[in-house]
Each structure stands twice: as C-alpha cells, then as structure tokens.
Amino acid sequence: MPNTTAPTTTPARAQAFTAAPKTKQWRVVDYVTTAVLGIAVGLVFWVLALSWKVLELAFQAFPPSIGLIAGLWVLAGPLAGAIIRKPGAALLCELIAAIVEAVLGSHFGATVLLSGLLQGLGAELVFAAFGYKRFTLWVTAASGVLAAAFMAVSENIMYNAEWQFGFQAIYAVCAIISGLVISGIGAWYAYRAIAATGALSSFASGRR
C-alpha cells in the first residue's frame, strides 16, 4: 500500500517555529516577557555605551567602519518580534531597552530614546507588513535590516553630520550589513536557542 503519512510530515517540519499566535491580543505573559527582553538588551546597550570611546579607537583608521558593530543597537526589536509575535512587540522592546540605557546613564544622553523609537519602528514595520502572520528567519532578518537602516539615517543626522556624504553612505551600508547579520539572523538563532530550552512553551514561537 502507498505510504499516506509522508506528505503530512514535510509541511509539519516546514512550519516548525514559524507559527503565528491564535490571537493578536496581548496577554500578561507577553508584556512581562517583552519587559524582561527589553531590560536584558538594555543592559547590553548600556555596556556598549560605556565602552563606546574604546570601540571608536578600534575603528579610528576608518571611522565609518564602526557601522559593522552598529547592528548590536537594534537587537531588541527583531528578537522581541520573533518571540512575542504580537503587534507592537518589536517597537516596545526596543524602546524599553533604550529607556534602560538612558536611566542607567549613557553619554549619548536622552537622544537614545529617539533612537530607540526609530529603530523599534523600523523593526516593527517589517512584521506589520506581513500582517503578524509570517515569522521566519528571513522576515526577522529583514526586520534587522530595516531597523538598522532607520538607525543609520538618524545617526548620520544626529552624530555624523560633520562627515562627508561618502562616509555617511559607507557607514549606512556597514550598519545595514551589521543589522542583517547581528540583529536579523543573529536574533533568529538567539530566539531558537531560547526556544530549545523550553522557556517559550507558552508562546506560539516556542511550539513546533
């Protein structure tokens, strides 16, 4: 007899870790997890801010190349979007991370709040474009790319205004590559590592 079970197993594998929640309404666990993620990434932002002068020295030979690590600053949005999978999660998490950095003390000052808002918006728009129904590696990667693009434009205006356009363009390209690798692809695999522990069992993102 022909094997009638084979066709059903492949789609099941294809859908692993890509399921959308049954409802877009937020639950208490969604808010709590978003806050925890935001605080955790905010601590990373704060350490980066403390280390920024040292990091700048490492890229002093060609300043725009510092964009290659700039993707770290947009990690919160794509990570939260991949895990929470609810409207506003990416934006809220990135903003919480920025608030944590500002409260702990950042030499970037209150501008980190504007940066967090813009970067979170960039990350959020990609998930929104797919109607919060498609959650894959490449959607998350696109979220990291757009968040980094928003970051690059805003930082070229706020911090890099004295650079010539060529330097600003190179910085933007480096930042977008960094956003793709670190906060897009990197965020997806960070989420998968968390899911593998069973910590996300109450989320659609934690179920195969």
HELIX and SHEET records of a PDB file:
HELIX    1   1 ALA A    6  ALA A   14  1                                   9    
HELIX    2   2 VAL A   28  ALA A   58  1                                  31    
HELIX    3   3 PRO A   63  VAL A   74  5                                  12    
HELIX    4   4 ALA A   76  ILE A   84  1                                   9    
HELIX    5   5 ALA A   89  LEU A  104  1                                  16    
HELIX    6   6 THR A  111  ALA A  129  1                                  19    
HELIX    7   7 LEU A  137  MET A  158  1                                  22    
HELIX    8   8 PHE A  165  SER A  178  1                                  14    
HELIX    9   9 GLY A  179  ILE A  185  3                                   7    
HELIX   10  10 GLY A  186  ALA A  196  1                                  11    
HELIX   11  11 ALA A  204  GLY A  206  5                                   3    
END                                                                             
